[in-house]
Amino acid sequence: MNEAATTAIRVEHTQQPRLPQVDFSNLKFGQVLSDHMLVADYVDGHWDTVSIVPYGNLSLSPATSALHYGQAIFEGLKAYKFADGTISVFRPDKNLERFNKSALRLEMPEVPEEIFIGGLKALLDIDRGWVPGTVGASLYIRPFMFGTEAALGVHPSDSYKFIIITGPVGAYYNKPLRLKVETHFTRAAEGGVGFSKNAGNYALSLHPTRLAQEEGFDQLMWTDAIEHKYVEEAGTANLVFRVGDTIITPSSDTILHGITRRTIIEIAKHWGYQAEERKVSVKELIDGIENGSVTEAFAAGTAATLTPISEIGYEGQIYRLPDPAQREFSNRVLQYLNDLRYGRIADEFGWNFIVG
Ligand SMILES: *Cc1c(COP(=O)(O)O)cnc(C)c1O
């Protein structure tokens, strides 16, 4: 167990705010980062100092353990601005829960709620001007933690940094995806780390993804490690299908358990759709596209919310899905989520965490 951090957050404001120079009408994902960051240090078995400081470089030893042995995990969530200026974060408690599951699997310390959520709230309060007010835009939030011990040797780091950086992102144009079913490379196996948001899971995806992109696909549709027969997830998003009036998402211990996917399943159930989390075979999916029973398919994740899948490539064949504009559930749930996150409708599930 971690000792609770009792130290107050120390705040150092930037002397050179960059906010006035930001062109909010032209934001590329991840390129523009806000004026401040939260930094917490874990040393001698407890969380020590917690500070909000000007965004800037870190100074690290070349022996920093995370750079060699990969104790590095992260999260991704978003803050939205309501028409009245209120700032709200979508379900951050779920990100904290998942972050600490990732930490446990990689033998890293848990981050207490008062640092993760309390620290985020204090940071957003200082950088509230960075949350865009334009339609479809939001502030992307990236909490992360890595081992900082300055020594070689494979063992758990004796010190860690937990940091939160943020940056405004523009409205996302959800260009329909062409996915290739991956039947050679593997993302994650049973007993491994597929469920955790750790840095290594992304490094291993880059080479197979590039090969698929050279064939004209956008991303991969990963399959299970043993037979490559069951559908897992796409690059950095989960998969959701509609078959008849049933909304289906693949279930497995090796996928990242996305909060967007969970949210969409909860809404589907609330609306009276049948919703299932179960194994989905590639064969079931391909047969369903061919016989017309699979009417909708999309990738679900925080970055883009919901991106329709237009084509699936499998063993040299291309299978086409119905026109995204005609997809009743996908369009309805996307509209609902946007209305909810921007405070345009009642928050009937209590998912908006109001910063103020
Ligand atoms: C982050 C992520 C997702 C989506 O999770 P959300 O909580 O919905 O953002 C799905 N798959 C992978 C591999 C991811 O890294």
The ligand as an SDF file (V2000), in Angstrom:
LIG
                    3D

 15 15  0  0  0  0  0  0  0  0999 V2000
   -6.2550    3.6140  -24.8950 C   0  0  0  0  0  0  0  0  0  0  0  0
   -6.5400    2.4220  -25.7300 C   0  0  0  0  0  0  0  0  0  0  0  0
   -7.8330    2.0360  -26.0870 C   0  0  0  0  0  0  0  0  0  0  0  0
   -9.0540    2.8900  -25.8150 C   0  0  0  0  0  0  0  0  0  0  0  0
   -9.2740    3.1180  -24.4610 O   0  0  0  0  0  0  0  0  0  0  0  0
  -10.1900    4.3630  -24.0220 P   0  0  0  0  0  0  0  0  0  0  0  0
  -10.2010    4.2560  -22.5470 O   0  0  0  0  0  0  0  0  0  0  0  0
  -11.5140    4.1670  -24.6280 O   0  0  0  0  0  0  0  0  0  0  0  0
   -9.5160    5.5810  -24.5320 O   0  0  0  0  0  0  0  0  0  0  0  0
   -8.0090    0.8390  -26.7520 C   0  0  0  0  0  0  0  0  0  0  0  0
   -6.9580    0.0690  -27.1050 N   0  0  0  0  0  0  0  0  0  0  0  0
   -5.6930    0.4220  -26.8150 C   0  0  0  0  0  0  0  0  0  0  0  0
   -4.5750   -0.4720  -27.2100 C   0  0  0  0  0  0  0  0  0  0  0  0
   -5.4360    1.6110  -26.1290 C   0  0  0  0  0  0  0  0  0  0  0  0
   -4.1910    1.9720  -25.8540 O   0  0  0  0  0  0  0  0  0  0  0  0
  1  2  1  0
  2  3  1  0
  2 14  2  0
  3  4  1  0
  3 10  2  0
  4  5  1  0
  5  6  1  0
  6  7  2  0
  6  8  1  0
  6  9  1  0
 10 11  1  0
 11 12  2  0
 12 13  1  0
 12 14  1  0
 14 15  1  0
M  END
$$$$
